[in-house]
Amino acid sequence: MNILVTGANGFLGSHIVEKALKNGHTVTALIRKGSDLSNLSHLTGLKTVDIDYSSLESIKQCFNDLPQQDLLVHNAGLTKSYTMDKYYKVNVQLTERLCLALKESNQFKTKQIKFAYISSMAAIGPKLQNGPVSNYGRSKEMAESIVKKSGINYLIFRPTGIYGERDVQFVPLIKTIKLGLYPAMTPKHHKMTLINAKDAAGNIINCSQNHSNAIVHLEDGQVYENNDLKRVFEKLLDKKTINLRVARPIVKTILFFSDIVNRTLNRTPELSREHYSEISQDWDYDFSKEREQIPLTIEFPIEKGFQEAINYYKTNHLI
């Protein structure tokens, strides 16, 4: 396939590009001028094209200047902000511009190109909630609606928590574990799901070849509690730890003041109070019926996946 990828230089995007190239596809990354391409520097055979995402006409011209494509993977998006306005401009309006430009371009008129949208489990919210509970999730839900109504053959992917090489979200936790402490800031039996970035990328490419007009939830098929992760990290790091349990009200209070400081300094939060309230709820959805129709291939169960991540952290002197 000829594949276009937005957000190719990011964490998940770089894995999508790498997997597609390894599978023999021709990949073109749509890159904003001045973007950091360090996540792509090790790849050979990747084509890059500069694009101005702010203009419908410039996006359409970009599409018209390219040879015929089979798939557009829209991975670009905003994951951290304090305002719905920023989420809306990036996650909703950009998705709308891409859909409109695609339909008006030669890519759509000549052949039915497929649109793969990388959404999030946040678009449906925690298991016991009736919909998204964060501005990020609401923006993803709105973007999904645009894709479904676009008239373009689509696939919507809703990944759960993604981890792996090139991501650093687990670095603070691992550093704390190496000190002999395991911080537990969610309820004792908090249920979560995960997927390694390589598995997420592989299934995005494979499903995009074999399915259309469907929603695919990406997770490794397991449900984890705090103690499950604790055991995995203790084994991989060869370090016994003591539980450092922090009650949710205390965490929320700390994050309340942290949010005030970050807003004042106009800094992007690593963890906001809203995001904590979202991820600390249960996410143990049952996708067994979906798997019967759209099976996933999982090559990186949690121990193997985190071993690779830890090796990456060590190689890059992050831990």
N, C-alpha and C positions, 0 to 999 in steps of 0.2 A: 504494500500500500504506500501511497504518497500521503504523508501525515504532516499537518501543521500543528504546532503546540504553542499556546500562550502560557506565560508564566513558566517558561522552560528553565529559567536560571534559578528557580527556587528549589526548596527541599524536595518536594514530591515531583515537581516538574522535571528536575534533572534526572530522576529515576525513570520517569516515563520516557524521556528522550533516550536514555541509555538502553532501556529494555527494548524499545522499538528498533533501535539501530542493531542490537544484538540479534533480533529476530529477522533481520534482513530488509527492513522497511527503509524508505527514503524519508528523512525527517528534516523539516524546516522549522526553526525556532523563530517566532515573531518577538523581537526584542525592542524595548524602548531604548533610545539613545542614552548612553551613560550608565546602563545597567551593569551590575557586578556579574561577570561571567565565570567566576572562579569555580563554580560547581560544574561547569561544562568544559573546563580547560583540558581534561583528560580524555575527551571523546574525539574520535576521528570520524570523518564522513558527515558531520553535522553541518547543515547549511543554516545561516542566520540572515534574517532580513529585518532592517529597522522599520518600526511602525509607530505611527502617532495614534494612540488609542482614543484621544480626545475628539477626533473628527470622524464623522460617519463617512465623508467623502474620501478621506485619506485611507481609511480601512478598506473601503470598496476598491480604491485604486490599487492598493497592495494586493488584494485578492485577484484582481484582473491581470496584474503583472506576473503572477505566478503560473506555472504549468498546472494542469488539471490535478486536483487533490481528491483523495478518497475520504479523508477524515480530518476534522478539526477538533483537537482536544483543548477545550477552554479551561485552563487551570489557573489563570491569573485571578487574583482576588485579594481582598483585605481581610485579615484575620483578627487584628487587634486595633481597637479604637474606643474612644469614650462616647462618640456621637453616632446616632443613626444616620445623620446626614452624610458622613464619610462612607459608612458602609453602603448606603444607597447609591452614592455616586460611582463607587468602584464595582460593587458586586451586582447591583441591579442595572444601572444605566449602561455600564460597559457591556454586559451580557446582551442587553437590548440592541446596542449599536452593532455588535458582532453579528447577531441574527439578521438584522435589517440589511447590513452590508453584504452578508453572504447571499441572501435571497435576491439582491439586486445585482450581484456580480455574475461573471461568466461561470464561476465555480458551480453555481446552483442551476443556471440555465442550461449548461452543457450536460451535466451529470448530477445525479442526486448525491451530493456530498453529505456525509453524516456528521452530526454535531454531538460531541461527547462533552457533557458539562460536569465538571468536578464540583459537586456540592459538598454536603456534610451531613452527618447524623444530627447536627444541631438544627437542621431544617425541620425535623420531626419532634425534637425535644426529648427529654428523659422519658423513661418508660411510663411512669405514673402521671405524666403531664399530658394535656390535650393540645399538643403543638409546641412550637419553639418557645423558649423562655428567655432568650437573649436577643439583643439587637442584631448580632451576627447571624443567629439562626433565622430570625425573621427576614433578613436581607437575602439569605440563601433560599428561603421558601419563595420569596417573590421572584427571584431569578429563575427558579425551577418553573414557575408558572409561565414565565415569558418563553422559555425554551419549549415547553409542552404545547403552547399555542402558536408557535412560530411557523408551523407548516413544514419544517425541516425534519428529516429523519433524525431521531435523537436517541441518546442514552444518557441517563442521569445517574451519576455515581455518588453514593453517600458513604464516604469512608468514616470509620470510627476513629479513635485515637491512633495516629500514625507515629511510628518511631523508626529509628534506623540510622545508618550512616548519613552524615552531613546535617543531622539535626542535633541540637544541643539541649533540648528541654529536660533531659534526664541527667545532665551533668551535675547540677546542684545536689540532686538526690544521691547520686553515686558518691560524690565527695563527702556527703554526710555519713553515708554507710561506711566509708573507709575510716571514719572516725569512731565507728562502733555504735552508731545511732541510726535508727530507722524512724524518720518522722512520718506519723500517720495523722493526716489532717482531715480525713474524711471518716464517716461512720465505720465501725469495726467490720461490718458485713457489707460495706459498699460494693456494689457489683459494677464492673466495668468490662469493656471489650477493647481489643487492640488489633492492629495489623502492622506487619513490617512493611516499610516503604517499597521494598522490592516486590513483595506479593501484591501490594496495591497497584503498582505500576504494571506488573505482568497481567493481572486480571483486567485492568482497564483496556489494555491493548487487545487481549484475547476476546473479551466480551464485545468490544466494538466491532470485531470482525464477524461475530456470529449472531448478534442480536440487534434488534431495533425497537425504538419506541417503548422503552422499559426503564424501570428504576432498579438499580443494583446497589445493595448495601454491602459494603466491603468490611469484613471482619474475619478473624482467623477461625471462627467457629467455637471458640472457648469463652467462658465467662470467668473473670478473675476477681478475687477479693484482695485486700491489702496483704494478707498473710501469704497468698500465692506469689505475689511480686517479691515480697520479703525473702521467701525461700529461694527464688530464682537468683536474686542479686547476691544473697549470702553464698550460694554455691559458686556462682561465676567469679565473685571477687574473693572467695575463700576467707570470708570475714563474718563472724558472729556479731549480731547486733542486739541492742536493747530497744524496745519500742519506746518512741518518744511521742506519746499521744497528745494532740492538741485539739481541744474541743472546738466545734464549729463556730460557736459564738465568739470565741477568742480570735479565731482566724478571720472572721468577718469584720471584727472590730479593727484588727490590725490593717486589713485591706481597705477599710473605710478611710483611715487616715492616709494610707499609702496612695489611694486614689486622689485625695485632695492635693497631696504633694505633686504627684505626676501631672495632674491637670494644671496646677499652677506653673509648673516648669515646662508644660507642653511636651511631656515625654510619653512615649508609647509604653503602656504597662506590660510587664511580663505576665502578670496574673492580676486581673482586676477582681473586685468583689462580685460583679455580675458573672464573670466567667467561672469563678470558684463556685458560686451558687448553682451554676449549671452542671459542671463536671462532678460535683460531689453528690449528685443524685444517681439513682440506679439506671443503667443502660443495657440491661440484659434482655434485649428483644429476642424473640424466637423467629429466625429466618429459615427454618427447615423447609417449609413449603416453597419458598423462593429458590432454595438451593436445588430442589428437584427440577425446576424449570431452567435455572441459570446456575450451574455448578461453578464453584471457584477452585482454583488450584493453589494450595498453600505449601510452599517450599521452605518457609522459615517459621517453624513453631517458635514459641516464645524464648526458649533457652538458646536456640541457634541464632535467632534474630538479635537478641540482646548481647550475645557473645560477639557478633560482628560489630555491633554498635560500640561496645566497650573497647574492642580492638582499635576501632577508628578513633575513639576519644584518646586512647593512649598514644597512637601514632601521631596525632596532631597536638599532643601535649595539653589536652584539655582536662585530664584527670591525673 
